[in-house]
């Protein structure tokens, strides 16, 4: 069994999923010009063998401007921000807001696949040696 969840953190405060389009818009506006973290916690369980890890990536958005305002308004009105931590990261829209990324891109879009694969392989080795 694999379970994972992602949160966005700005200034040591967790930004959950927005409650509506206005909330999503305001969250994204807060993130603009700032560096924030995306943390994904992953838990793996196979029988009695368990493993957990957290993957952390950092993102900096461009400063807020009129073009960003239009893009964010279109993005949140599409409804694609509603189920995203911090209201961000639908690959077709919000990546134009990103100035830089430090860390695992896959962590940001949902699941740190490479790290998960390494942990699964390690667990398989453990299980085979039991």
C-alpha positions as CSV (number, residue, x, y, z in Angstrom):
1,X,0.0,0.0,0.0
2,X,1.3,3.5,-0.8
3,X,-0.2,6.7,0.5
4,X,0.9,10.2,-0.2
5,X,-0.2,13.8,0.4
6,X,1.2,17.1,-0.5
7,X,1.2,20.5,1.3
8,X,2.5,23.9,0.3
9,X,4.3,25.9,3.0
10,X,4.8,29.7,2.9
11,X,6.6,31.4,5.8
12,X,6.1,28.3,8.1
13,X,2.4,28.2,7.4
14,X,0.7,25.4,5.6
15,X,-1.6,26.4,2.7
16,X,-4.3,23.8,2.3
17,X,-6.6,23.3,-0.6
18,X,-8.6,26.4,-1.4
19,X,-12.2,26.5,-0.4
20,X,-13.2,28.4,-3.6
21,X,-11.8,30.3,-6.6
22,X,-11.4,33.5,-4.6
23,X,-9.4,31.6,-2.0
24,X,-7.2,30.0,-4.7
25,X,-6.6,33.4,-6.3
26,X,-5.5,34.9,-3.0
27,X,-3.3,32.0,-2.1
28,X,-1.5,32.2,-5.4
29,X,-1.2,36.0,-5.1
30,X,0.5,35.4,-1.7
31,X,3.0,33.0,-3.2
32,X,4.0,35.5,-6.0
33,X,7.5,36.9,-5.5
34,X,8.1,34.5,-2.6
35,X,9.9,31.2,-2.2
36,X,7.7,28.5,-0.8
37,X,8.1,24.8,-0.2
38,X,6.2,21.8,-1.5
39,X,6.3,18.8,0.9
40,X,5.0,15.4,0.0
41,X,4.8,12.8,2.7
42,X,4.8,9.2,1.4
43,X,4.1,6.0,3.4
44,X,4.7,2.5,2.1
45,X,3.4,-0.6,3.7
46,X,3.9,-4.2,2.6
47,X,2.8,-6.7,5.2
48,X,4.8,-5.9,8.3
49,X,7.4,-3.9,6.4
50,X,6.9,-0.1,6.5
51,X,8.8,3.0,5.2
52,X,8.0,6.7,5.2
53,X,9.7,9.7,3.8
54,X,9.1,13.3,3.0
55,X,10.3,15.0,-0.3
56,X,10.8,18.7,-0.2
57,X,11.0,21.1,-3.2
58,X,11.3,24.8,-3.3
59,X,9.6,27.1,-5.8
60,X,9.9,30.8,-6.4
61,X,7.1,32.6,-8.3
62,X,7.6,35.7,-10.3
63,X,6.5,39.0,-8.8
64,X,2.8,39.8,-9.1
65,X,1.9,41.8,-12.2
66,X,-1.0,42.5,-14.6
67,X,-0.2,39.5,-16.8
68,X,0.0,37.2,-13.8
69,X,-3.3,38.6,-12.5
70,X,-5.0,37.6,-15.8
71,X,-3.3,34.2,-16.0
72,X,-4.2,33.4,-12.4
73,X,-7.8,34.6,-12.8
74,X,-8.2,32.3,-15.9
75,X,-6.5,29.4,-14.1
76,X,-8.7,29.6,-11.0
77,X,-11.9,30.1,-13.0
78,X,-11.1,26.8,-14.8
79,X,-11.6,25.0,-11.5
80,X,-8.2,23.2,-11.8
81,X,-6.9,25.0,-8.7
82,X,-9.7,23.6,-6.4
83,X,-8.1,20.4,-5.4
84,X,-4.4,21.5,-5.3
85,X,-2.5,22.3,-2.2
86,X,-2.0,26.1,-2.2
87,X,-4.2,26.3,-5.3
88,X,-1.1,25.7,-7.5
89,X,0.3,23.6,-10.1
90,X,-1.8,22.5,-12.9
91,X,1.0,21.9,-15.4
92,X,-0.7,23.6,-18.3
93,X,-1.3,26.9,-16.5
94,X,0.6,27.7,-13.3
95,X,4.1,26.8,-14.5
96,X,4.2,30.1,-16.3
97,X,4.3,31.7,-12.8
98,X,7.4,29.9,-11.8
99,X,10.7,31.7,-11.8
100,X,12.7,28.7,-10.5
101,X,12.5,25.3,-8.9
102,X,14.9,23.6,-6.5
103,X,14.3,20.0,-5.9
104,X,12.2,17.3,-7.5
105,X,9.7,18.5,-10.2
106,X,7.7,15.3,-9.8
107,X,7.3,16.0,-6.1
108,X,5.6,19.3,-7.0
109,X,3.2,17.8,-9.5
110,X,2.1,15.1,-7.2
111,X,4.5,12.2,-6.4
112,X,8.3,12.0,-6.1
113,X,8.5,9.0,-8.4
114,X,12.3,8.5,-8.5
115,X,12.6,8.6,-4.7
116,X,9.6,6.3,-4.3
117,X,11.1,3.9,-6.8
118,X,14.4,3.7,-4.8
119,X,12.5,3.1,-1.6
120,X,10.3,0.4,-3.1
121,X,13.4,-1.3,-4.5
122,X,15.0,-1.2,-1.0
123,X,11.9,-2.6,0.6
124,X,11.8,-5.4,-2.0
125,X,15.4,-6.3,-1.1
126,X,14.5,-6.3,2.6
127,X,11.4,-8.5,1.9
128,X,13.4,-11.0,-0.2
129,X,16.0,-11.4,2.6
130,X,13.4,-12.1,5.3
